[in-house]
Amino acid sequence: MVRSVASVFVTFALLAGCGGSSTDPATPDDVKKDDAAAKSDAPADAEAKAESGGDTTETTDGNAQPVADAKPKEPAKTASEAETLARDIVKTSGRRIGFSAAKKMFAVPNEKRTETNFGIDVFFYGDDGANRDPIRICQPGECEEHMNEKLDELLPKIVQKLEEGGYVNVRGIGWPDGRDELEVSTLGMKLKFRNGRLEGLREGKPPVVFQVAGGRLDVSEIKAIYLPSDSKLMGLFGKPSRPSGVVQTFYVLKIP
């Protein structure tokens, strides 16, 4: 009898030890609940980053703070019209010059060259053909290496003069090499260079002569002419009749 009771207790103990877990199996609904809980427990700094629209940095107290945006770069300064004109006068070899309607003056380059070097000035010619207040950029021997820095140094002075006079850009009309005539639609006539003077030819009318301000047209050939808007003045660059070191000489003429 005692042996039977002992057997019963042993059997009960074995059954209790081999029994299943007290936790119920996870259902699909339980998995969804766990995922939702994980999302709700996301770190606070991620939420702060989303709200601030940028990166965050953690302070000593554990709070996330938005990182300050980088300061935007300032746009490059745009050159003024007078500054652009000043550089064109010096560097385009006469393709562009300046004209002041108020002062009736031209601003042009004056370039001297030798076999090895060159120098350049800015000349200001009035309607009387006289050159006033020239500005030297650099002389022969220094232009080759220091022209740009010399121009930067003198640029404010040139710009001030151009702005005060209201100078505007005038593009040159190139004269064909080896020819003595040029049709100019702006003037409604053909220009003819002969015997040291410039004439205007209109169909059915006698030739008219362009008067040179302050002298005569002492050139062997014409290189370019300049016709400012709403003006009775014309500018002209020509190759000097006699070698003087000057690349081209400027003249002011009155349109008949």
C-alpha positions in Angstrom: 0.0 0.0 0.0 2.8 2.4 0.9 4.6 1.5 -2.3 1.5 2.3 -4.4 1.1 5.8 -2.8 4.7 6.6 -3.5 4.3 5.6 -7.1 1.4 7.9 -7.5 3.4 10.9 -6.1 6.3 10.2 -8.5 4.0 10.0 -11.5 2.4 13.3 -10.6 5.7 15.0 -10.2 6.9 13.9 -13.6 3.8 15.1 -15.3 4.1 18.5 -13.7 7.8 18.9 -14.8 7.0 17.9 -18.4 4.0 20.2 -18.8 3.8 23.1 -21.4 4.6 26.7 -20.8 2.1 28.8 -18.9 2.4 31.5 -21.6 -0.3 31.3 -24.4 0.9 31.2 -28.0 1.3 34.6 -29.7 -1.5 35.4 -32.2 -1.3 37.7 -35.3 -3.1 40.4 -33.4 -0.5 40.3 -30.6 2.3 40.8 -33.2 0.6 43.9 -34.6 0.2 45.3 -31.1 3.9 44.8 -30.3 4.9 46.5 -33.6 2.7 49.5 -32.8 4.2 49.7 -29.3 7.7 49.7 -30.7 6.9 52.5 -33.1 5.4 54.6 -30.3 8.6 54.2 -28.3 10.9 55.6 -31.1 13.6 57.9 -29.8 12.7 61.5 -29.2 15.6 62.8 -31.3 14.2 61.2 -34.4 10.9 63.0 -33.9 12.8 66.3 -33.3 14.8 65.8 -36.5 11.6 65.3 -38.5 9.9 68.3 -37.0 13.0 70.6 -37.6 13.5 69.4 -41.1 17.3 68.8 -40.6 19.9 67.1 -38.5 19.9 67.3 -34.7 22.6 67.3 -32.1 22.2 66.1 -28.5 22.9 68.5 -25.7 24.4 67.6 -22.3 20.9 67.1 -20.8 20.0 64.6 -23.4 17.6 66.8 -25.4 17.9 66.9 -29.1 18.4 70.3 -30.7 18.3 71.1 -34.5 21.6 71.9 -36.1 21.8 75.4 -37.5 21.7 75.6 -41.3 24.9 76.7 -43.0 25.0 80.4 -43.9 24.3 80.7 -47.7 27.1 82.1 -49.8 26.8 85.6 -51.0 26.4 85.9 -54.8 29.4 87.3 -56.8 29.3 91.0 -57.3 28.1 92.0 -60.7 30.3 94.6 -62.5 28.7 97.9 -63.2 28.2 99.2 -66.8 30.9 101.8 -66.3 33.4 99.1 -65.0 32.6 96.8 -68.0 33.1 99.8 -70.4 36.4 100.7 -68.8 37.8 97.2 -69.2 36.5 97.1 -72.8 38.2 100.4 -73.7 41.5 99.2 -72.4 41.4 95.5 -73.5 39.5 95.3 -76.8 41.9 97.4 -79.0 39.3 99.8 -80.1 36.5 97.3 -80.9 34.4 99.2 -78.2 34.9 102.7 -77.0 32.9 105.2 -74.8 30.8 108.2 -75.8 29.3 110.9 -73.6 26.4 112.8 -75.2 26.3 115.3 -72.4 30.0 116.2 -72.8 30.3 115.4 -76.5 33.4 113.4 -75.8 34.9 110.0 -76.8 36.8 107.8 -74.4 39.3 105.6 -76.4 42.5 103.6 -76.0 45.8 105.0 -77.2 48.3 102.1 -77.7 52.0 102.4 -78.5 54.0 99.4 -79.6 57.6 98.5 -80.3 59.1 95.2 -81.4 59.3 94.0 -77.8 56.8 95.9 -75.7 53.8 98.1 -75.6 52.1 100.8 -73.5 48.5 102.0 -73.2 46.6 105.1 -72.1 42.9 106.1 -72.1 42.3 109.4 -74.0 39.3 111.6 -73.8 38.6 113.5 -77.1 36.1 116.4 -77.2 34.1 117.7 -80.2 37.0 120.0 -81.0 39.4 117.1 -81.5 41.5 117.9 -78.5 42.6 115.2 -76.0 41.9 116.1 -72.3 42.8 114.4 -69.0 44.5 111.3 -70.4 44.9 108.4 -67.9 48.0 106.2 -68.3 47.4 102.6 -67.6 51.0 101.3 -68.1 54.0 102.4 -70.1 56.2 100.3 -72.5 58.3 97.9 -70.4 55.7 97.3 -67.6 52.5 96.5 -69.5 53.9 93.1 -70.5 53.8 91.8 -66.9 51.8 94.3 -64.9 49.0 95.5 -67.1 46.2 93.7 -65.2 47.3 94.9 -61.8 47.8 98.4 -63.1 44.3 98.4 -64.6 42.8 97.2 -61.3 44.6 100.0 -59.5 43.3 102.7 -61.8 39.9 101.2 -62.5 38.1 103.2 -59.8 39.4 106.5 -61.3 38.4 105.5 -64.9 35.0 104.3 -63.7 34.3 107.5 -61.8 35.1 109.6 -64.9 32.9 107.4 -67.1 30.0 107.6 -64.6 30.2 111.3 -64.2 30.1 111.9 -67.9 27.4 109.4 -68.6 29.5 107.5 -71.1 27.9 104.6 -73.0 29.4 101.7 -75.0 29.8 102.3 -78.8 30.8 99.4 -81.0 33.1 100.0 -83.9 32.3 99.4 -87.5 35.3 97.8 -89.1 36.6 99.2 -92.4 37.6 96.5 -94.9 41.3 96.1 -95.4 42.6 97.4 -98.7 39.4 99.2 -99.7 38.6 102.8 -99.9 34.8 102.5 -99.7 32.3 101.4 -97.1 28.5 101.3 -97.3 26.9 102.6 -94.1 23.2 102.0 -93.9 22.9 104.0 -90.6 24.0 107.1 -92.5 22.2 106.3 -95.7 25.3 106.8 -97.7 28.5 105.2 -98.9 31.7 106.5 -97.4 34.8 107.0 -99.6 38.3 107.7 -98.4 40.5 109.4 -100.9 43.3 112.0 -101.0 43.4 112.2 -97.2 39.7 113.1 -96.7 36.4 111.2 -96.1 33.5 111.8 -98.4 29.8 110.7 -98.2 28.1 109.6 -101.4 24.4 109.6 -101.9 22.7 108.6 -105.1 21.8 111.5 -107.3 23.5 114.0 -104.9 26.9 115.6 -104.9 29.6 114.3 -102.4 29.7 115.7 -99.0 32.9 116.1 -96.9 33.3 115.0 -93.3 35.1 117.8 -91.5 37.8 116.7 -89.1 37.7 118.5 -85.8 41.0 120.2 -85.0 43.0 119.3 -88.0 43.2 116.9 -90.9 42.9 113.2 -91.4 46.5 112.2 -91.4 46.1 108.4 -91.9 47.2 106.0 -94.6 44.1 103.8 -94.1 40.9 103.7 -92.0 40.6 100.9 -89.5 37.1 101.6 -87.9 34.4 104.2 -87.5 32.1 104.9 -84.6 28.5 106.3 -84.8 27.0 107.2 -81.4 23.2 107.3 -81.3 21.5 110.7 -81.7 24.8 112.5 -82.4 26.2 114.5 -85.3 29.7 113.3 -84.3 31.6 110.4 -85.7 34.7 108.7 -84.3 37.4 107.2 -86.5 40.5 105.1 -85.9 43.2 105.2 -88.7 46.7 103.9 -89.3 49.1 106.9 -89.0 50.6 108.0 -92.3 54.1 108.1 -90.7 55.4 105.6 -88.2 55.3 107.0 -84.7 54.9 103.9 -82.5 51.2 104.6 -82.1 49.2 101.7 -83.4 46.2 103.8 -84.5 45.2 107.4 -84.2 41.8 108.6 -83.2 39.9 111.5 -84.9 36.6 113.2 -84.3 34.6 114.1 -87.4 31.4 116.1 -87.9 28.7 114.3 -89.9 27.4 116.6 -92.7 
